Amino acid sequence: MSMTVVFDLQEPAGHPTREAGPARGNEADRLSTMRRAGRRHEVVPCSVWFGPALGGHQASELLAFLGSHNGVAVLQWPRDEGQIPVLSRLGLPRLLLVHLSARPVPPDSPLQRSHPSSAAPDEIHASLLWLCRQAGKRRTAGGPPLLSDDGWVRTGAGKVELPPDAHRLARPLFARFGRPVDDAVLFSCEGPNCTGPLALDGRVARLRRHVNPLGLDVVGVPGGSHVVRWCAP
């Protein structure tokens, strides 16, 4: 999937401000310019350019979008430094576009790279591709994800804590990772509050939002079952 989502009110130096919206931002424009110049580039699966005024719900949606689409978070340093700890815990790759500042830039790592905010489009594009590949490798390097008794889901790259209701639903799914679990089993672990298919669907949707940032998905399969698996690359 090729998609760029822009949530940035302050563009890097030399680029005009744009309204937020799908497939309208920096990476899409840069790729279009490269194609017109006759250069052929592999498309970046997904990049999200963070902005300065993200609310809690909006930030959660962006993290889920990044994880489920094998994407890279693009941050302005030092403005967006507060986003780095959460991205690091989830194992989500990030590209820092560095502006003039007295604050030292964090060193590069397998999931983080930095460039001057005036970096050439080719440099940024190459780093986005490299970070996407690194994230995919690290997610699966440790084998299937693990669900702990205290509610943490861990992969080879990151971890996320589930609330109690999502933890109960996740137990049988993660115990059979990659294989269908009958909905009757999921109903039984939810107790009397789960009164029908719509209630179960809502709980599955909430669990999906929790694990999407780790590159995991929960989907229904024919025969009245659900399965937890890696998101499609």
C-alpha positions as CSV (number, residue, x, y, z in Angstrom):
1,M,0.0,0.0,0.0
2,S,1.3,3.4,-0.9
3,M,0.0,6.2,1.3
4,T,1.3,9.3,3.0
5,V,-0.7,10.9,5.8
6,V,0.2,14.4,6.8
7,F,-0.6,15.8,10.2
8,D,2.0,18.7,10.1
9,L,1.2,22.4,10.3
10,Q,4.9,23.3,10.1
11,E,6.7,21.9,7.0
12,P,10.5,21.4,6.7
13,A,12.4,24.3,5.4
14,G,11.8,25.1,1.8
15,H,8.3,23.4,1.7
16,P,5.0,25.3,1.9
17,T,2.5,24.5,4.6
18,R,-0.3,22.2,3.5
19,E,-3.6,21.2,5.0
20,A,-3.7,17.8,6.7
21,G,-5.1,14.9,4.5
22,P,-4.3,11.6,2.9
23,A,-1.8,11.2,0.1
24,R,-1.3,15.0,-0.2
25,G,1.9,15.5,1.7
26,N,5.7,15.6,1.5
27,E,6.5,12.1,0.4
28,A,3.8,12.0,-2.3
29,D,5.0,15.3,-3.7
30,R,8.6,14.2,-3.6
31,L,7.9,10.9,-5.4
32,S,5.9,12.8,-8.1
33,T,8.8,15.2,-8.6
34,M,11.2,12.2,-8.9
35,R,9.0,10.5,-11.5
36,R,8.8,13.6,-13.6
37,A,12.6,13.8,-13.5
38,G,12.7,10.3,-14.9
39,R,13.9,8.6,-11.8
40,R,12.3,5.3,-10.7
41,H,12.0,4.7,-6.9
42,E,10.4,2.0,-4.8
43,V,7.4,3.4,-3.1
44,V,7.5,3.8,0.7
45,P,4.7,1.7,2.3
46,C,3.5,4.5,4.5
47,S,4.8,7.6,6.3
48,V,3.1,9.8,8.8
49,W,4.4,13.4,9.3
50,F,3.6,14.4,12.8
51,G,2.3,17.8,13.8
52,P,2.5,19.9,16.9
53,A,-1.1,19.6,18.2
54,L,-2.1,15.9,18.3
55,G,-4.8,14.9,20.8
56,G,-4.7,11.6,22.7
57,H,-7.3,9.8,20.5
58,Q,-5.7,11.2,17.3
59,A,-2.2,10.1,18.4
60,S,-3.5,6.6,19.2
61,E,-5.1,6.3,15.7
62,L,-1.8,7.4,14.1
63,L,0.2,4.8,16.0
64,A,-2.3,2.1,15.0
65,F,-2.1,3.2,11.4
66,L,1.7,3.2,11.4
67,G,2.0,-0.3,12.9
68,S,-0.7,-1.8,10.6
69,H,0.8,-0.3,7.5
70,N,4.5,-0.9,8.2
71,G,5.0,2.8,8.3
72,V,7.6,5.4,9.5
73,A,6.9,8.4,11.8
74,V,8.5,11.6,10.5
75,L,9.2,14.0,13.3
76,Q,10.6,17.5,13.5
77,W,13.5,17.8,16.0
78,P,13.3,19.2,18.6
79,R,9.7,20.1,18.3
80,D,8.4,16.5,18.4
81,E,10.9,14.9,20.8
82,G,8.1,14.0,23.2
83,Q,6.8,11.4,20.6
84,I,10.0,9.4,20.6
85,P,9.6,7.4,23.9
86,V,6.2,6.1,22.8
87,L,7.4,5.2,19.3
88,S,10.4,3.5,20.8
89,R,8.3,1.4,23.2
90,L,6.1,0.2,20.3
91,G,9.0,-0.5,18.0
92,L,7.8,2.0,15.4
93,P,10.5,3.5,13.2
94,R,11.1,7.2,13.1
95,L,12.9,9.7,10.9
96,L,14.0,12.9,12.6
97,L,14.2,16.1,10.5
98,V,16.6,18.2,12.5
99,H,16.2,22.0,12.8
100,L,18.7,24.4,14.3
101,S,18.7,23.8,18.1
102,A,21.0,23.6,21.0
103,R,19.5,20.3,22.0
104,P,21.7,17.3,21.0
105,V,20.1,15.0,18.5
106,P,19.6,11.4,19.7
107,P,22.0,9.0,18.0
108,D,20.8,6.8,15.1
109,S,19.7,3.3,15.9
110,P,18.2,0.4,14.0
111,L,14.8,2.1,14.1
112,Q,15.8,5.7,14.0
113,R,17.6,8.0,11.6
114,S,18.1,11.7,11.4
115,H,18.7,14.2,8.6
116,P,18.9,18.0,8.4
117,S,15.5,19.5,7.7
118,S,16.9,20.7,4.4
119,A,18.0,17.1,3.3
120,A,17.5,16.2,-0.3
121,P,14.3,14.2,-1.3
122,D,16.4,11.2,-2.3
123,E,18.1,11.0,1.1
124,I,14.8,11.2,2.9
125,H,13.2,8.6,0.6
126,A,16.1,6.2,1.0
127,S,15.9,6.5,4.8
128,L,12.1,5.9,4.9
129,L,12.6,2.7,2.9
130,W,15.4,1.5,5.1
131,L,13.5,2.1,8.3
132,C,10.4,0.3,6.9
133,R,12.4,-2.8,6.2
134,Q,14.2,-2.7,9.5
135,A,10.9,-2.5,11.4
136,G,9.5,-5.5,9.6
137,K,12.6,-7.6,10.3
138,R,12.7,-6.7,14.0
139,R,9.0,-7.4,14.5
140,T,9.3,-11.0,13.3
141,A,12.9,-11.7,14.4
142,G,11.8,-12.9,17.8
143,G,9.2,-15.3,16.5
144,P,5.4,-15.2,17.4
145,P,4.3,-12.4,19.8
146,L,4.0,-13.3,23.5
147,L,1.2,-12.4,25.9
148,S,2.2,-12.2,29.5
149,D,0.0,-12.9,32.5
150,D,0.1,-9.2,33.5
151,G,-1.3,-8.1,30.1
152,W,1.7,-7.1,28.0
153,V,2.0,-8.1,24.4
154,R,5.6,-8.3,23.3
155,T,7.1,-8.7,19.8
156,G,10.7,-8.6,18.6
157,A,10.5,-4.8,18.3
158,G,8.0,-3.5,20.9
159,K,5.4,-4.0,23.5
160,V,2.0,-2.7,24.5
161,E,-0.1,-3.2,27.7
162,L,-3.7,-4.4,27.3
163,P,-6.5,-3.4,29.6
164,P,-8.2,-6.3,31.5
165,D,-11.1,-6.8,29.1
166,A,-8.8,-6.9,26.1
167,H,-6.4,-9.2,27.9
168,R,-9.1,-11.8,28.6
169,L,-10.1,-11.8,24.9
170,A,-6.5,-12.0,23.8
171,R,-5.5,-15.1,25.8
172,P,-7.1,-17.8,23.5
173,L,-6.1,-15.8,20.4
174,F,-2.5,-15.4,21.2
175,A,-2.3,-19.0,22.5
176,R,-3.2,-20.1,18.9
177,F,-1.3,-17.3,17.1
178,G,-2.0,-17.5,13.4
179,R,-4.7,-20.1,13.8
180,P,-8.5,-19.5,14.0
181,V,-10.2,-19.5,17.4
182,D,-13.9,-20.3,17.4
183,D,-16.1,-17.4,18.4
184,A,-17.8,-19.7,21.0
185,V,-14.4,-19.8,22.9
186,L,-14.2,-16.0,22.7
187,F,-17.7,-15.7,24.0
188,S,-16.9,-17.9,27.0
189,C,-13.9,-15.9,28.0
190,E,-15.9,-12.6,27.9
191,G,-18.5,-13.6,30.5
192,P,-22.1,-12.4,30.9
193,N,-21.4,-8.9,29.5
194,C,-20.8,-10.3,26.0
195,T,-24.4,-10.7,24.9
196,G,-24.1,-11.3,21.1
197,P,-22.1,-11.0,17.9
198,L,-22.2,-7.2,17.9
199,A,-20.8,-7.0,21.5
200,L,-18.0,-9.4,20.5
201,D,-17.3,-7.4,17.4
202,G,-16.8,-4.3,19.5
203,R,-14.4,-6.0,21.8
204,V,-12.4,-7.4,18.9
205,A,-12.2,-4.0,17.3
206,R,-10.9,-2.5,20.6
207,L,-8.3,-5.3,20.9
208,R,-7.3,-4.7,17.2
209,R,-6.6,-1.0,18.0
210,H,-4.4,-2.0,20.9
211,V,-2.2,-4.4,19.0
212,N,-2.1,-2.6,15.6
213,P,0.9,-0.5,16.6
214,L,2.9,-3.7,17.0
215,G,2.1,-4.7,13.4
216,L,-0.6,-7.2,14.6
217,D,-4.2,-7.6,13.4
218,V,-7.3,-9.5,14.6
219,V,-9.6,-10.6,11.8
220,G,-12.7,-12.7,11.4
221,V,-12.4,-15.8,9.2
222,P,-15.1,-18.0,7.6
223,G,-16.8,-20.4,10.0
224,G,-17.4,-18.1,12.9
225,S,-13.8,-17.7,14.1
226,H,-11.2,-15.0,14.6
227,V,-7.4,-15.1,14.3
228,V,-4.6,-12.8,15.5
229,R,-1.8,-12.5,12.9
230,W,0.8,-10.2,11.5
231,C,-0.5,-7.3,9.4
232,A,0.0,-7.8,5.7
233,P,3.2,-6.2,4.5
